[in-house]
């Protein structure tokens, strides 16, 4: 773990649990089955609720990558820093979560389908 010199404490467990639940709700109630779209919902839910003192966007991105990995997919793109501006653009409503998902999908693959 890298020490960024920032406080990383959880301000609200309820907010974090609610943020994590949003991807499940999208899958359950809106029948979304695109794992990249669901991973992006995890990312932006965590980043948006500001449940941590610092590192909400980084934590959201890491959670999205973990979600993909737990669902059998591999992310082979640039690191968080390369995606940081695109993440901020979604949070500032300069672009959409769907557009970010399309960008992220370029770097996600299913190792089972690799040839």
Backbone bond lengths (Angstrom), bond angles and torsions (degrees), N, CA, C in turn:
res aa  C-N    CA-C-N  psi(-1)  N-CA   C-N-CA  omega(-1)  CA-C   N-CA-C  phi
1 X - - - 1.443 - - 1.523 108.47 -
2 X 1.309 115.60 138.96 1.454 121.63 -179.17 1.516 109.01 -93.26
3 X 1.309 116.62 131.80 1.460 121.04 177.36 1.518 108.16 -86.32
4 X 1.335 116.13 109.67 1.463 121.39 -179.08 1.519 111.58 -88.53
5 X 1.331 117.32 -0.13 1.445 120.40 -179.99 1.518 113.07 73.00
6 X 1.320 117.32 20.86 1.459 122.21 -178.36 1.519 109.93 -118.56
7 X 1.314 115.20 153.85 1.466 120.05 173.44 1.527 108.16 -71.72
8 X 1.306 117.23 132.16 1.467 121.21 -178.62 1.524 110.84 -124.37
9 X 1.288 117.97 47.83 1.450 117.52 -178.65 1.527 110.30 -96.24
10 X 1.297 114.13 153.40 1.459 122.87 -179.96 1.517 108.45 -81.18
11 X 1.331 116.54 120.21 1.461 120.56 -179.79 1.524 111.64 -82.25
12 X 1.333 117.02 -31.79 1.461 119.99 -177.10 1.516 111.22 -152.90
13 X 1.313 115.39 111.32 1.465 120.05 177.04 1.530 110.42 -64.98
14 X 1.327 117.22 -37.72 1.464 120.59 179.41 1.527 111.81 -61.33
15 X 1.337 117.04 -42.22 1.465 119.96 177.88 1.520 111.02 -63.89
16 X 1.325 116.99 -41.02 1.459 120.58 179.16 1.529 110.40 -64.33
17 X 1.309 117.72 -45.98 1.462 120.70 179.27 1.524 111.12 -62.26
18 X 1.335 116.52 -40.96 1.460 120.19 177.16 1.518 111.90 -63.37
19 X 1.326 116.83 -41.32 1.465 120.93 178.51 1.519 110.92 -62.38
20 X 1.315 116.24 -43.31 1.462 120.18 179.84 1.524 111.59 -67.15
21 X 1.299 117.02 -29.41 1.463 122.14 -179.08 1.534 111.92 -71.48
22 X 1.323 118.50 -22.24 1.468 121.36 -175.20 1.516 113.20 -62.03
23 X 1.324 118.07 -36.83 1.465 120.19 176.99 1.530 110.04 -67.06
24 X 1.320 115.94 -41.20 1.468 119.72 177.64 1.524 110.27 -61.64
25 X 1.321 116.96 -41.97 1.462 120.59 179.09 1.523 111.19 -64.32
26 X 1.315 117.78 -40.47 1.463 121.74 177.81 1.522 110.22 -61.42
27 X 1.311 116.59 -41.28 1.461 122.00 178.55 1.535 110.66 -69.26
28 X 1.328 116.55 -45.62 1.463 121.63 -174.70 1.520 113.82 -71.76
29 X 1.321 116.17 -46.44 1.461 119.98 -170.09 1.520 114.22 -100.77
30 X 1.326 116.90 -19.41 1.465 119.22 179.86 1.522 111.52 -116.71
31 X 1.343 116.39 6.21 1.462 123.23 176.10 1.525 114.09 56.25
32 X 1.326 115.91 31.62 1.471 119.39 177.14 1.519 108.17 -77.07
33 X 1.329 116.42 125.73 1.459 118.90 -179.43 1.535 112.70 -122.58
34 X 1.303 117.49 6.78 1.453 121.34 176.56 1.534 107.85 -79.73
35 X 1.318 116.19 112.79 1.459 121.03 -174.95 1.525 112.45 -63.00
36 X 1.323 118.19 -30.95 1.465 119.83 178.35 1.527 109.73 -69.60
37 X 1.314 117.25 -41.97 1.470 121.03 177.23 1.522 109.95 -61.62
38 X 1.326 116.85 -42.95 1.462 120.46 179.20 1.530 111.22 -66.74
39 X 1.327 116.96 -39.69 1.473 120.38 177.23 1.526 110.28 -62.68
40 X 1.317 116.52 -40.07 1.467 119.74 178.54 1.521 110.88 -66.46
41 X 1.318 117.54 -33.81 1.462 119.33 176.37 1.523 110.00 -64.44
42 X 1.333 117.28 -39.07 1.469 120.69 174.89 1.526 109.58 -60.09
43 X 1.323 116.74 -50.20 1.462 121.94 -178.16 1.522 110.82 -55.15
44 X 1.330 116.66 -54.69 1.459 119.56 -172.58 1.521 113.17 -77.11
45 X 1.315 117.05 -22.27 1.463 119.19 173.78 1.523 110.26 -69.16
46 X 1.318 116.90 -46.27 1.465 120.78 178.91 1.525 110.38 -66.51
47 X 1.326 116.55 -45.89 1.465 119.62 -179.06 1.526 111.57 -64.57
48 X 1.309 116.68 -34.28 1.457 120.58 -174.85 1.510 115.69 -77.16
49 X 1.327 117.72 -31.50 1.464 119.05 -176.28 1.529 113.08 -85.49
50 X 1.329 116.49 -9.11 1.469 120.91 176.78 1.531 111.49 52.31
51 X 1.309 115.68 51.09 1.461 120.91 -176.30 1.534 112.92 -78.98
52 X 1.326 117.55 -17.08 1.463 122.08 177.35 1.521 109.93 -105.89
53 X 1.321 116.14 155.61 1.466 120.26 177.31 1.528 110.56 -61.03
54 X 1.318 117.22 -44.64 1.466 124.10 178.58 1.525 108.19 -141.57
55 X 1.313 116.23 160.82 1.465 120.21 171.20 1.513 115.06 81.99
56 X 1.317 119.06 22.61 1.459 120.98 -177.61 1.527 112.76 -64.56
57 X 1.326 117.81 -42.29 1.462 120.46 179.71 1.529 110.60 -69.46
58 X 1.336 116.80 -42.38 1.473 119.74 177.70 1.518 111.28 -63.25
59 X 1.327 116.07 -41.72 1.463 120.22 179.10 1.518 110.19 -65.18
60 X 1.326 117.05 -42.11 1.470 120.92 177.83 1.513 111.83 -61.54
61 X 1.337 116.45 -42.38 1.459 120.18 179.17 1.521 110.78 -64.74
62 X 1.320 116.42 -44.10 1.465 120.70 178.66 1.530 110.41 -63.22
63 X 1.318 117.45 -40.53 1.467 121.05 177.77 1.526 110.81 -63.70
64 X 1.327 116.84 -38.78 1.473 120.10 178.42 1.526 110.67 -64.36
65 X 1.326 116.89 -43.15 1.465 119.95 178.68 1.524 111.08 -65.08
66 X 1.320 116.56 -38.53 1.463 120.87 176.99 1.520 110.52 -64.87
67 X 1.319 116.82 -41.44 1.464 121.79 176.88 1.536 110.07 -58.39
68 X 1.318 116.71 -47.16 1.466 119.77 178.94 1.520 111.14 -60.75
69 X 1.321 116.38 -47.82 1.473 120.89 -179.62 1.528 110.81 -60.31
70 X 1.331 116.95 -41.87 1.466 120.47 179.65 1.515 112.56 -67.27
71 X 1.317 116.50 -17.10 1.460 121.33 177.90 1.528 111.92 -105.43
72 X 1.335 116.08 20.45 1.452 122.01 172.16 1.514 115.87 79.68
73 X 1.319 117.84 16.36 1.456 121.04 -179.26 1.522 110.52 -111.53
74 X 1.312 115.61 153.96 1.460 121.38 179.91 1.518 109.79 -116.51
75 X 1.317 115.77 135.95 1.458 122.37 174.10 1.508 106.73 -101.84
76 X 1.316 117.42 121.96 1.459 120.45 -176.97 1.525 111.44 -121.15
77 X 1.302 115.66 24.86 1.456 119.47 -177.42 1.502 112.92 -93.16
78 X 1.317 113.96 -168.32 1.462 120.02 178.37 1.530 110.99 -63.43
79 X 1.300 115.86 168.86 1.456 120.30 -179.78 1.527 111.49 -79.41
80 X 1.317 115.51 -175.81 1.465 121.37 -177.77 1.522 111.80 -54.42
81 X 1.322 116.68 -42.35 1.461 120.70 -175.95 1.522 110.99 -57.54
82 X 1.323 116.91 -39.27 1.459 120.72 179.79 1.520 112.11 -68.05
83 X 1.313 117.70 -27.19 1.458 122.15 -179.18 1.528 112.57 -96.85
84 X 1.323 117.60 -6.85 1.469 121.47 -173.15 1.523 112.67 -56.41
85 X 1.321 117.67 -46.26 1.466 119.95 -179.04 1.525 111.26 -63.72
86 X 1.319 117.29 -39.14 1.463 120.68 179.30 1.526 110.88 -67.42
87 X 1.324 117.23 -36.74 1.461 121.35 177.34 1.523 109.87 -65.26
88 X 1.319 116.81 -46.00 1.463 121.10 178.79 1.527 110.55 -61.77
89 X 1.328 117.56 -39.14 1.468 120.85 179.48 1.527 111.52 -60.59
90 X 1.330 117.28 -37.44 1.466 120.11 177.09 1.526 109.77 -68.61
91 X 1.312 116.91 -46.17 1.468 120.88 -178.90 1.527 110.75 -61.56
92 X 1.325 116.70 -36.39 1.469 120.72 178.90 1.531 112.27 -85.02
93 X 1.317 116.66 5.08 1.475 123.80 178.39 1.526 113.40 61.36
94 X 1.325 115.97 32.26 1.459 121.46 174.75 1.522 110.71 -88.89
95 X 1.308 115.65 -17.64 1.457 123.12 175.61 1.527 106.83 -147.76
96 X 1.314 116.91 174.27 1.467 119.69 -175.41 1.524 112.04 -104.23
97 X 1.303 114.22 161.21 1.462 120.91 174.93 1.528 109.75 -61.28
98 X 1.331 116.92 -37.32 1.466 121.45 178.79 1.534 110.96 -62.95
99 X 1.322 116.85 -41.43 1.467 119.82 178.27 1.531 110.60 -65.00
100 X 1.324 116.60 -38.45 1.458 119.74 176.57 1.526 109.65 -64.38
101 X 1.340 117.55 -42.24 1.465 121.27 179.48 1.528 110.39 -60.48
102 X 1.328 116.94 -38.85 1.466 120.30 178.18 1.529 111.02 -64.44
103 X 1.337 117.01 -39.22 1.462 121.13 176.28 1.523 110.12 -65.13
104 X 1.316 116.73 -48.06 1.461 120.98 -177.86 1.534 111.07 -62.85
105 X 1.317 116.61 -36.79 1.468 121.13 -178.65 1.526 112.19 -59.75
106 X 1.315 116.91 -26.06 1.464 120.47 178.06 1.529 111.69 -62.33
107 X 1.324 117.10 -21.67 1.464 122.00 -175.09 1.536 113.43 -112.39
108 X 1.322 116.59 8.44 1.465 121.05 -178.71 1.521 108.69 -109.55
109 X 1.324 114.95 135.16 1.462 118.78 177.50 1.512 110.35 -140.76
110 X 1.308 113.86 156.67 1.457 121.80 176.79 1.520 106.70 -97.83
111 X 1.323 118.65 111.28 1.472 119.84 -177.53 1.522 112.55 -62.64
112 X 1.317 117.48 -22.11 1.462 121.08 177.94 1.528 111.58 -69.55
113 X 1.345 116.66 -26.69 1.459 121.08 -177.78 1.518 112.37 -99.56
114 X 1.329 116.75 1.14 1.470 119.91 179.75 1.521 109.40 -68.97
115 X 1.298 114.69 140.75 1.455 119.44 -176.87 1.451 116.34 -99.88
